[in-house]
């Protein structure tokens, strides 16, 4: 997503802010893997937006949200037994999960809701290795799940999105791809589109009619491209990355009001601000934010901590041909907005589940990288090839994904000329986080406590 504003001589006393936001065009394809449900976070509901029949994603109206929520609630499966209670440390056996996956693939019977929703996990904080059981266990806080405001499954008490098995499979199966360059997504304009947009902006008069110039600007800017790296474009994880980036831009560019207090849009922050160079524009992206991963001296217990997500910013510049390059510099106002957004992400994740889903995905990518980088599978004498290996053993739903997106334009008029641009995406450098470790034997206490296990169950 890019935001541009045309420059006018000061005598014109007008500024036009041209907000260009990609309208994400991706939709649910045929959910060929019948092991996964079409509701409860999968399918067409993503972060308060709707996927039309023509594949264009847009914000849902209140009536549409209510109709979709009723549909999800009718089809959602509620937790039962021990899963009706919250737990500060729910443990999940990856060996047992794999056994259930392979059995489901063999018998063609659907997986249980409790496994699809990872027994209600809302974060993954620990990875435990148990060689005596030939098992690797992931653990963290968990709650009974319920349908959240946008149709995804969330903790009934906290409202935080739960961890999906489907995303765990994607993170584990593409961990080597992540090692080679990380997992990332961005929405980029074409060089031709940038040049054409600037040409149209330069011809706009002092008192433009938004109804007339918006179609001109959209046509000039043209389709934008989606650049995805590290995971399949038809995966649920790819959808989460794109939805989170989309929602961040809505809030930053004043195209939607943030559902939390104290989070203004970037445009609100810079209405009366001047800029030294009209060629410099700021971009934002969300990245991992973890502390060093703590481990016991025997390396059988690992603790992942930290906020999980932070917002980064950098200035970039366009040349006359529309090509973009990074400057390595940071604009003060853009940095301030990034800091505010980062500080609000935890609160925001319960109001707009796209960000809670993104943090869970980051956790999963870090866990997958940790198991691979630290050779934990070998330490546990545990073969996880059914999770880590051939995707055909447990096929996940395939979701259509766009290669190009149409832009959406809005205008804000004010005094003083300025050129503004916003772009970004999501960058998950899971291997960097997984190799930043520190010994702390206090983690061994949690490992011992989690060792008490009913071997007939896949969770406790």
ABEGO torsion letter per residue (X at the ends): XBBBBBBBBAAAGBBBBBBBBBBBBBBBBBBABAABBABGGBEABBGGBBBBAAGBBBBBBAAAAAAAAAAAAAABBBBBEAAABBBABBBBBAAAAAAAAAAAAAAGBBBBAAAAAGGGBABBABBBBBAAAGBBBBBEBBBBBBBBAAGBBBBAAAGBBBBBAAAAAAAAAAAAAAAAAEBBBBBBBBAAAAAAAAAAAAABBABBBAAAAAAAAAAAAEBBBBBBBGBBAABAAAAAAAAAAAAAAAAAAGABBBABBGBBBAAAAAAABBBABAABBBBBBBBBBBBBBBBBAAGABBBBBEAGBBBBBBBBBBBAAGBBBBAGBBBAAAAAAAAAAAAAAAAAAAABAAAAAAAAAAAAAAAAAAAAAAGAAAAAGBBAAAAABBAAABBBBBBBBBABBBBBBBBBBBBEBBBBBBBEEBBBBAAAAAABBBBBAAAAAAAAAAABBBAABABX
